[in-house]
Amino acid sequence: MSIPVCRLLAFHVELIWSANTSKSLTNHRLCVPPPSKFSLHYLRKISTYVRTRATEGAYPRLYWSTWRHIACGKLQLAKDLAWLYFEIFDSLAVKTPEERLEWSEILSNCMTEDEVEKQRNQLSVDTLQFLLFLYIQQLNKVSLRTSLIGEEWPSPRNRSQSPDLTEKSSCHNKNWNDYSHQAFVYDHLSDLLELLLDPEQLTASFHSTHSSLVSQEAVVALSFLIEGTASRAGKIYPLHELALWQPLHAENGFSKISKTFSFYKLEAWLRACLTGNPFGTSACLKSGKKLAWAHQVEGTTKRAKIACNTHVAPRMHRMVVMSQVYKQTLAKSSDTLVGAHVKIHRCNESFIYLLSPLRSVTIEKCRNSTFVLGPVQTALHLHSCDNIKVIAVCHRLSISSTTGCVFHILTPTHPLILSGNQTVTFAPFHTHYPMLEDHMARTGLATVPNYWDKPMVVCRENSDTSVFRLLPPCEFYIFIIPFEMEGDTTEIPGGLPSAYQKALGQREQKIQIWQKIVKEARLTKDQRKQFQVLVENKFYEWLIHTGHRQQLDSLVPPAAGSKQAAG
């Protein structure tokens, strides 16, 4: 039997990050590692504390008001940081689009902070799973120097021998290395299990004994991280369903009488069965279905890799990986993308349109490119990118180690500015395509609330607002998606902020005045031709200067023999 760490990787852009991750918070600092109070020592104390407060909204469901009391009163965390962790975990829960839209409507109707807090107090999360969530933030607890440059994640001592995306050297980027995720769980399995034990099963120093017993509830909670199958090609089950399978009781120490597991037998069984994630990035690149979405242009795309596992993966583990797309315009609205986790790596000087509802998106080490995305249901994360423009509706945006990037976004949460960023620009979402509102409804994303202009700086070296700016209205232009599709959306969802709408109106007025001047000039036929040539030449110079000529040239349909493959 194999038990891959599927859920751990599937949730990587949603919960494994430096911030992990109201008002615009620019004065709160968050170290690159998680808060020291998220150490095993303190989490064990919290685990004991919540069980003694079961009647006060602490166990088995932990309510926001109780977590606020623990985080702010006992761990000395800022309230906004406490909410950030709680909200991120709550957003991982399986919810229908209708439930997500209902919550957005509730928040948009709140007129004061007190009203918002009253609504938050009604939220609760699974207590034991939340403790696991806080503990696995230790994935980020690494050398500060190396974490700032993005080379050590999640653990500097877990060196993988897996190939990276170029297949030329060992993979040192832990964001893409699911082998390190497996190693983390393997190395910390005892701690994870002890964190879930009832207090009477622990010594005074919060350690297990040879006779410690693990409850069924604890194993159910561990299913948050681990799931598996009885055979490599079999159905995927959560851990607790596999553990309760009769033939395995002797191995994992389950007792039908006490309804508990032997701690040491359960741990030994898990260690023996733990294996790599068959639906992770590495597996997708190695054995996933290759997609011929990119063109062969002057030999520049021979290294391009686009692969998916949607033909074999369960719905929540569908993945599309794109790497090393160079100097191209790539546009897709495909069933392959619907609900997929999209990983984009080392794509340079390209324009990429992925116009389908997406589960999550990670963009890494890309340069001089534009990404137009369909609604992203959970997290959109950028790391180590330069001169990138991203246009998207997303539940959450987080960025780290970026330079000169522009984000036109619509989001119900504060964008998270992590470590290492320079010259970040935020702007309102400024485009639409015919299926956009339908795709937003399918992902549970509404037009309000929208916090595109209220980012949260959550890193040590950038504790002020100088790291980002809001795009001045005078620099704002509408973005046109140059593809025909079926659908009913004909305008930007939610409209534009008044200042930007006013700037567009003033610009349109200038165009009308210019057209009137030209018309009243009463040019001769030859003069009109000369004037047209002059305008076209100036426009051509502008296209070259801004880099838009490449985008227009790449929109020319390919020859019949080099059409993009369907998928």
N, C-alpha and C positions, 0 to 999 in steps of 0.2 A: 504494500500500500504506500502511496506517496501523498504527502500533505504539503503542497506548494504554498508559499506565502503570497497568495494572490491579492488579498485585500490590502496588504501593506503597500504594494506597489501601485495598485489601482488608485489609492488615495494620496499618492506622493505629492502633485501640484496643489492638493487641497489642504494637507496638514503638515507636510514635512518641509518646513521652511524656517528661516531665522526668526521671523516674528511670530509665526504660526499662531503665522498668518500670512445722537451725539453731536459733538462739535468737531471742528477740524483740530486735530491734536498734533501740535508741532513741538510741544515742550516735554512730552514723555519720551524717555529713552528706553531702548530695549537692547541689551547686549546681543551680539551675534549668537552666542550660546543661549539656551533658554534661561529663564530666571533661576537663580540658585535654589530657590524654594521649591523648584520642581524636581529636586534630587530625590532619590529613593527614600532617604531618611525622612524627609517631610511628607512625601506621599504615603508612606506607611502610617504616619501619624494621622493623616487625613482619612485614610482607609478605616482606622479604628474609630476616629471621631464621628464619621458619618453614620456608622452602624449604631452608635449610642444616641443618635438624633433622628432615628427612623420616623418618629412621629412629627418631626419638624421640617419635613420636606427635604431630607438628606439621603434617604436610602429606602427602597432600591432605585428611586428616581431622585435626582438631584435638581432642585429648583433653582432658578437664577438668584432669587433672594438669598438662599442659603449659601450658594457658591460665592456670591458677593460678600457675604459676611466672613466666610473662610478666607477668601483671597485678599480682601482689603483689610480685614481686622486681624487675621492671624499670620498671613504671608506677607502683608505690607505691600501688596501690589496696587498700582493705580487702578481705579474703577474701570477706566476705559480699556486698559490692558486685560483686566479680568473678563470684561465683556467680550473682547476680541477672541480670546480662547474659547469661551463658552459658545459664542455665535458661530465660529468656524466649525466646531464639533457638531452643533445642532444642524448646520447646513449639510452635513454629511448624511443625515438620516434620510431614509427612503420616504419621500413625500410625493404626492401627486402634483402635477402642474397646478391644479386648481387650489390645492392647499398653499402652495407657494404664492400664487397670485392673491389669495385671500389675505395672507400675512402682509404682503406689500400694500394692499388696500387699507388694512388696519393702521399701519404705520403712517401712510400718507394722510390719514384723517386725524392724526394726533397733532394738536396745536401747540403743546408745551412739552418740555422735557419730563415733567411729572407724568403726563399722559403716556409718553413712550415707556417710562419706567414701569408704570402700572401694567402695560401690555407685556413687557418683558417678564414680569413676575409670574406670569402664567405659563412660562416656558419651563420645561424640564428635560433632562437627558438621563440616559442610563448611567447610574453612578459608577459601576465597576468599569464599564467601557470608557468613561470619561477619564478615570484614573490611568487606564492604559494609554489613552491619547496623550495625557500630560507626560507620562513616562517616556514615550517614544519620541518626544521632543529632544531627548538626549542624543538622537541621531545627529543633531546639529552641534553637539558639545565637542568641538574640536579646537585645534590651534587657531587663535584669532587671526594670525597673519595669513595662514593658508585658507581659512574660511572666507576671508575678505576677497581673495582672488579666485575663489570658487574651485580650488583644486582638491580639497579634502572634505568629502561628504559621503557617507555619514561618519566614517571612522578612519583615522589616519593609519591604524594598524591592520585594517582589513584590506590587503592588497589583492585585487582580483587579477586572475590570469585571462579573463575574457577579453576578446578583441573589441576595440572601439569601433566607431562608425566608419572609420576609414580602413579598418582591418590592417593597419600598419604597425600599431603599437598597443601596449597594454592600456586598458581603459582606466584613466585616473579620475574621470568625471563621475562622481557617485550618483549624480542625478539620473544618469542613464544606466547605471550599473546595478541591476537588480540582484546580482550575486552578493553585493554588500548588504542589501536589505536582509537577505537570508542569513548572512553571517551575524548581523546585529541580533536578530531574534535568537539564533542559536547561542550566541555568547551570553545573552541576558535572559535566557529562558527561566532560570531559577528565580531571578528577581521578579520577573513578570508573574510567575505563579505565586510567589510569596506575597506579592502585592494584593492578590485576590483572595488570600486565605482569611477565614474568620479569625478574630483576635485570639480566641481560645486555642487555636491551632498553632500559635506562635509563641516563642520564648519571650522573655522580658525585653530582649534586644531585637525583637521583631523578626526572628529567623524561624525557619521550619525545623521540625524534629523528624526523626525516623518514622514516627507514628502519625505525622500530620496528615489530615484528610482534606481533600479539595471538594468543595460542593459542586453540584450540577450547575448552579447559577454562575459559579466562577468559570466553568468550562464554556458555558454559553457566552459569557463576556469575552473569553479568549477567541471566540469565533469572529470577533471584530478584526483580528489580525490573521487568523489561520483558517484555511479551508482546504479541502482535498478531495480525493477520489479513491475508490477501491481498486481501480485499474487505470492505467494511463489514458485510455480512451473512454473512460466511464463518465457518468454524470458527476458534476461538482456538488459537494455537500458542505455545509458549515461544519466546523470541527466537532461541536457537541453531538450532532447527528451521527457522525462516524464513531465517536467515542462510545456512544451508547449501543453500538451494534454488538449483538450477543457474542459472535466469534472473537471479538477483541477484548472482552472483559478480563481475560486472564493476563493479557499483555499490559493493559493500562490500569489494572487494579480497581476496576469498578465493582462495588458491592451492591447487590440488589437490596440487601437488608438495610444498610445505612444510607443508601442512595448517594454515596460519595466515592471518590477516587483516592487511591493511595498516592500521596504526593510524589514519592520517589519512583513508583512504577509509571505513573503518568508522565513524569519528566523524561524517564528513560525511553518510553514509547515514542514520545514526540521527537526526541533527538534522533532516534533510529529511523524515523519516517520522514523527517524534514528534508525537502529537496528544493530545487530551483523552481521559479515561477514559469510555468509553461505558456503564460499569456503576457509575459513582460516584454520590454523593449528588445532585450538580447534575443529572445526566442523569436520575436516578430521579424527581426532583421535576418536571422539565420534560416528560419524555415517558413516564414510567412509568404503569402502570395505576393509576387512581384507585380507592381502596377506600372504600365507604360504611360503615365500621365505626362511626363516631361518629353519635350521634343529633342531630337539630336540636332544641335545647332553648331556647325563648324567644329565638331568633336569636343565641345566644351562640357557636354553632359554625360560623358561615358562613366564618370564616377557617381552620377546621381543615383540615389537609391530611394525608391518609394515602395513600401510594402505594407500589407495589412494582414490581420489574423481574423478578420470578420467571418471567414468561412468556417472557422473551427471554434472560436471563442464564445463563451456565454455573453449575453447582452451587456452586462456590466463591465466586461473585460475587453470589449472591442477596441482595437488600436490601429492607428495609421501612423506610420513613421516616414518622414520625408527628410532626406539628407542630401546636401551638396547640389541643390538646384541652382544653376548659375545662368544669369542673363536671360531670363525667360519670363513670360507671362503665362501663368498656369491658373486655369479657372475650372472649378468643379462644383456641381451640386449633385450629389450622388448618395444612393442608399448606403454605400460603403462608409460614408462619413457620418451618417445619422447616429447620434448617441455615442460616437467614438471618442476615445482619448487620442488626441493628435499630438505627436512629437515632431517638432521642426528643428533641424540642426544644420548649421553651416550653409544656409541658403543666402547667396550673395547677388546683389544687383538684379533682383527679380521682383515681379509683381504677382502675388499669390492670392487668389480669391477662393475661399472655401465656403460656399454659400449654402450650408446645410446646418441644422441644429446639432451642436457639438456638446459632448460631455465635459471635456477639459482640454486645454491647449497649453503646451509648453514650447517656448521659442528660445533657442539657445545658440549663441555664437553666430548670429546672422548679421549681415552688414548691408547697408545701402539698399534696403528693400522695403516694400509696402505689403502689408498683410490686411486683407479685408475678410473678416470672419463672420459666419453666421452666429446666432446667439450661443454663448457658451454657458451651459447650465450651472457649472460650478466655478472652477478657477482658471484664470488666464495668467500665466507666469512667464516673465521674460528674464533671462540671465545672460550677462556678458554679450550684449548686443550693442552695435554702434549705428547711428544714423538710420534708425528703423521708424517707420510710421505704422501704427496699428489702429485699425478702425473696427470697433466691435461693441456689441451689447454683451455684457457678462455679469455674472453674479459677483465675482471678485476679481480684481486686478492686483498683482504684486510684481514688483520689479527689483532686480538686484544687479549691480555691476554693469549698468547701461550708461551710454554716453550719447547725448544729442538725439534722444528718441522723442517722438511725438505720439500722444495717445488721444485719439478721438473716441471717447467711450460714453456709454450709458450704463450706469451701474448702481444698484441699490445699497452698496456698501462703500466705505471709504477706501480709495486706492491705497495700497500699502507700499511705501517707499522703504526698501530694505537697505542693505549696505552697498557702498561703492558706486553710487549713481552720480552722474554729473549732467547738468543742463537738460533737465526733464521738462517737457512741455505737455500740459493737459489742455484739452479743447473739447467742446461739445460734440457729440455724435452728429455726423453731418451727411449721411447718405441713406439710401434705401434701395431695396430690390423687391420685386413683386411678391415674393413669398415671406418677406421678413416678419410681418406681424403674425402670420400663421406659425412660423418657426419660434417666435417669442412665446406664443401661447403654449406650444408644445414643451418648452423648457421652463415654463413658469416664471418668465421674466416680464415685468411690467415697465411702464415708462416713468412711474413715480413709486417711491422716492428715487432721486437721481443725484448721487454725490460725486459726479465727475470732477467737480471743482473744489472738493474738500479732502485732499489726500492726507494720509496719516504717516508721518515720518517716524519710523520705528527702528532706527539704528543709531549707534553711538556717535559716529563721526559727523552725522548730518542731523543734528537736533534742532536746526532752524529751517526756515522756509527757503533759504537761498538755493537749495538744491533743485527747486522746481519753480516754474512760472505758469501762469494761465495765459493762453494765447490771446494777444490783443485782438479786439474785433477788427481792426484795420487790416490784419493779416489773414482773416478768415475767408475761406471760399467753400462752396458746396462741392462735394465729391460725387461724381457721376459714375455709377457702375455700368460699363458699356456692354451689357449682355441682355438679350431678350429672354424672358421667362414667363411662365404662367403665374398668375397671382393677382391679389387685390390691393396690395400696398402701393400707394401712389405718392406718398410724401414721407418726410422724416418722422418716425414715431415720436410723439410727444412734442414735436415742433422744436424751435430753437430759442435759447434765451433772448430776451428782448434786445440786449445790446448787440448781439450778433445779427439778429434779424434786421435791426436798424442799419447796421453797417452794410448789409447786402442791399437794402433798399436804397441807400445813398449811392452805392456803386451802380445799381441799375439806373438810377436817375442820371448819373453822369454819362452812361452809355446812350441813353435816350437823347440827352443834350448833344452828344457827339454826332449821333446819327442825324439829328436835325440840322446841325451845322453843315455836315457833308451834303445833305439834300439841298439846302438853301444856297450852297456854293455854286450851283448850276455849272458843274464841270462839263467840258466837252467829252466826246467819246474817247479821244486819245488821252485826255487828262485823267479820265476814270480808270483807264487801263494802267497808266503810270502810277496812279494812286494805289490801285489794287496790288500791283507788283511791290510797291514800297511797303505796304501793310503786311503782305505775305512774307517778305524778306525779314521784317522786324519780328514777325511771329515765329519764323523759323529760327532766328537767332535766340529768341526767348526759349523755345523748346530745347535747343541745345544747351543753353546756359542752365536751365532748371533740371535737365535730365529727363524731361517728359518725352523727348523724341523717341527714346528707346521703348517707352511704354506704348506709344502709338504704333510704332513699327511692329512691335510684337503682337499687336492685335490683328494683324493681317492673317487670315486663315491659312493654315499650313497646306502644303501640297497634298494631293489625294493619298499618296503613298506614305505620308508621315502623320496621319491623323492620330489624335490621342486615343488610347484604348478606353473602352468603357469600363466602368467599375465604380 
